[in-house]
Amino acid sequence: MKQLIINFGDLIHNLENNNVKLCFLKNRGMFLENIKKELYRMDSFYVGSYLDKLIKNKTVINFKKVNTDFIEEWEKEVWELKELKEFMKK
């Protein structure tokens, strides 16, 4: 897939259905990562948005596949569903 559309109003369900995880890249923002370690970047309009606001506003965002040749594993903070559920409880 070259792109994914995620509805943050039903984020957990969307992530499960697309088999992706939230991934935060150091100094680059929020991405999605699939099981093949491919990354998808959100539309530039939403870069810098707070996760809690996206969830609260039920924002729908288009994520496009990006080249990962210049991204190192140490730059990634990947959230499993467990971490996301804990965040949403707060």
Backbone bond lengths (Angstrom), bond angles and torsions (degrees), N, CA, C in turn:
res aa  C-N    CA-C-N  psi(-1)  N-CA   C-N-CA  omega(-1)  CA-C   N-CA-C  phi
1 M - - - 1.444 - - 1.523 110.10 -
2 K 1.301 115.99 141.25 1.454 120.95 178.98 1.521 112.06 -95.01
3 Q 1.349 116.32 -17.00 1.450 118.98 178.57 1.517 110.86 -153.38
4 L 1.328 114.81 157.93 1.459 122.65 177.16 1.516 108.03 -133.88
5 I 1.313 116.53 142.41 1.457 121.26 175.46 1.516 107.25 -112.41
6 I 1.330 115.65 122.57 1.459 121.56 -176.00 1.520 109.85 -118.46
7 N 1.324 115.55 129.51 1.456 122.77 174.44 1.525 106.91 -96.82
8 F 1.324 116.89 110.97 1.456 120.96 -177.33 1.523 112.12 -71.25
9 G 1.330 117.91 -13.33 1.453 120.90 174.79 1.517 111.92 -69.44
10 D 1.314 117.12 -23.16 1.461 123.65 178.06 1.527 107.77 -133.11
11 L 1.318 114.89 51.26 1.456 122.20 -169.76 1.524 113.64 -59.49
12 I 1.310 117.28 -48.86 1.473 120.07 -176.78 1.521 110.70 -60.19
13 H 1.311 116.66 -46.28 1.474 121.29 179.02 1.532 110.60 -61.42
14 N 1.329 117.57 -43.03 1.471 121.67 179.79 1.519 111.87 -63.88
15 L 1.325 117.03 -41.61 1.463 120.41 179.43 1.526 110.97 -66.39
16 E 1.328 116.20 -42.09 1.469 120.13 178.24 1.523 111.29 -63.05
17 N 1.320 117.43 -45.48 1.468 121.56 -178.21 1.526 112.47 -64.08
18 N 1.325 117.06 -36.15 1.467 121.15 -179.28 1.520 112.55 -92.13
19 N 1.318 116.18 -2.00 1.466 122.73 179.23 1.536 111.21 53.87
20 V 1.331 115.35 50.82 1.460 122.05 178.80 1.529 109.93 -129.56
21 K 1.331 114.78 165.03 1.458 122.33 178.41 1.521 108.64 -126.46
22 L 1.324 116.11 154.70 1.459 120.06 172.51 1.512 108.93 -72.91
23 C 1.307 115.55 139.60 1.459 120.76 -179.42 1.527 107.64 -137.27
24 F 1.313 115.35 126.54 1.456 121.05 176.79 1.517 107.82 -106.22
25 L 1.320 115.63 124.63 1.466 120.70 178.79 1.522 109.35 -102.22
26 K 1.305 114.81 133.31 1.458 121.19 -178.94 1.529 110.38 -53.05
27 N 1.320 116.30 120.89 1.467 124.74 177.55 1.533 114.26 62.82
28 R 1.337 117.95 16.43 1.474 119.86 -179.18 1.518 113.03 -128.68
29 G 1.322 119.54 -11.75 1.445 121.21 175.74 1.518 115.14 103.69
30 M 1.324 114.28 -160.36 1.458 123.44 -174.51 1.527 110.74 -97.38
31 F 1.320 115.36 135.32 1.455 123.29 179.86 1.526 108.69 -134.07
32 L 1.311 115.88 175.02 1.457 123.10 169.12 1.517 107.18 -116.24
33 E 1.338 116.72 144.86 1.455 120.92 177.82 1.513 108.90 -127.42
34 N 1.340 116.82 129.65 1.461 120.25 178.21 1.533 109.78 -93.92
35 I 1.321 116.38 -178.77 1.466 120.31 -175.63 1.528 112.72 -68.21
36 K 1.327 117.69 -17.41 1.466 121.80 176.85 1.527 111.98 -88.71
37 K 1.345 116.23 6.40 1.469 123.10 -178.78 1.531 112.21 68.53
38 E 1.333 116.95 20.98 1.462 121.18 174.84 1.525 107.80 -82.50
39 L 1.315 116.23 142.78 1.458 121.18 -177.89 1.519 111.57 -110.33
40 Y 1.332 114.20 147.37 1.454 122.99 177.62 1.520 107.74 -126.62
41 R 1.327 116.08 128.42 1.464 121.25 -178.27 1.524 110.83 -100.97
42 M 1.315 116.40 141.27 1.467 121.16 179.39 1.525 110.92 -71.43
43 D 1.335 115.57 157.95 1.459 120.50 175.10 1.520 109.39 -51.40
44 S 1.319 116.97 140.07 1.466 121.91 -175.05 1.523 112.79 -59.70
45 F 1.325 118.60 -25.27 1.459 122.06 178.57 1.528 111.35 -58.80
46 Y 1.329 117.16 -33.01 1.465 122.06 -175.16 1.527 113.95 -96.36
47 V 1.320 118.12 -4.40 1.466 120.84 179.45 1.522 108.43 -59.66
48 G 1.313 116.57 130.55 1.458 121.84 -177.97 1.516 113.59 93.19
49 S 1.335 117.19 -2.82 1.460 120.98 178.28 1.521 110.45 -72.18
50 Y 1.303 115.78 150.30 1.459 121.51 177.34 1.516 109.81 -84.53
51 L 1.318 116.00 135.61 1.458 121.74 -178.30 1.520 111.93 -57.37
52 D 1.318 117.66 -43.43 1.469 119.84 -178.70 1.529 112.08 -62.91
53 K 1.321 117.95 -36.10 1.474 121.18 177.83 1.529 110.97 -69.25
54 L 1.333 116.97 -39.21 1.468 120.12 178.21 1.523 110.31 -62.33
55 I 1.332 116.41 -41.04 1.469 120.81 179.21 1.526 109.96 -67.71
56 K 1.321 116.79 -48.24 1.471 121.83 -178.14 1.530 111.66 -60.09
57 N 1.328 116.42 -41.57 1.471 121.10 -178.04 1.528 113.05 -84.78
58 K 1.337 117.18 -1.42 1.471 122.67 -179.76 1.530 111.30 53.21
59 T 1.309 114.85 45.11 1.455 122.24 -176.80 1.527 111.18 -70.05
60 V 1.323 116.32 137.56 1.462 122.53 175.79 1.530 107.17 -104.58
61 I 1.341 115.52 123.56 1.463 120.28 -174.47 1.527 110.35 -127.92
62 N 1.309 114.97 139.90 1.459 122.66 175.56 1.531 108.60 -91.44
63 F 1.314 116.54 127.34 1.463 122.82 176.95 1.528 108.06 -111.28
64 K 1.339 116.55 131.63 1.459 121.40 -179.67 1.522 110.30 -113.07
65 K 1.324 115.22 142.35 1.456 121.97 -179.31 1.525 110.03 -63.18
66 V 1.345 114.75 139.25 1.466 120.15 -179.30 1.528 110.47 -125.10
67 N 1.306 115.06 160.29 1.459 122.35 176.51 1.526 108.38 -72.94
68 T 1.316 117.14 128.47 1.465 120.91 -177.36 1.527 112.69 -105.62
69 D 1.314 117.62 12.35 1.469 120.96 -177.68 1.524 113.40 -60.17
70 F 1.325 117.39 -28.69 1.455 120.79 -175.30 1.521 113.13 -108.32
71 I 1.327 116.94 18.88 1.461 121.89 -179.58 1.522 108.85 -113.49
72 E 1.306 115.51 124.27 1.458 121.81 -179.36 1.530 109.87 -93.68
73 E 1.324 116.37 152.31 1.467 121.45 179.70 1.524 112.27 -60.37
74 W 1.323 118.32 -35.19 1.462 121.10 -177.61 1.530 112.22 -67.03
75 E 1.336 116.99 -17.09 1.469 120.73 179.38 1.525 112.23 -80.08
76 K 1.322 117.41 -14.14 1.462 122.00 -172.21 1.532 112.61 -94.01
77 E 1.323 114.42 141.20 1.456 121.93 167.06 1.531 105.55 -124.13
78 V 1.323 115.78 103.05 1.460 121.24 -175.18 1.518 109.26 -96.39
79 W 1.339 116.21 130.17 1.460 122.15 178.07 1.518 109.85 -102.12
80 E 1.303 115.45 121.37 1.462 121.84 170.86 1.524 106.99 -75.68
81 L 1.315 116.27 172.83 1.463 119.81 178.93 1.526 111.27 -60.89
82 K 1.317 117.09 -32.53 1.470 121.47 179.10 1.536 110.44 -59.03
83 E 1.330 117.48 -48.96 1.462 121.11 179.65 1.528 111.80 -64.21
84 L 1.315 115.79 -38.98 1.455 120.20 179.22 1.525 111.19 -65.05
85 K 1.329 117.18 -43.79 1.463 121.15 178.55 1.531 111.03 -62.77
86 E 1.329 117.76 -39.56 1.452 121.69 177.42 1.524 110.59 -64.29
87 F 1.333 117.23 -41.35 1.454 121.65 177.44 1.527 110.70 -61.27
88 M 1.327 116.38 -42.95 1.458 120.77 -176.38 1.530 111.53 -69.89
89 K 1.319 118.14 -26.71 1.470 120.73 176.61 1.511 110.90 -66.62
90 K 1.332 116.72 -35.32 1.465 121.65 -179.13 1.495 108.52 -71.03
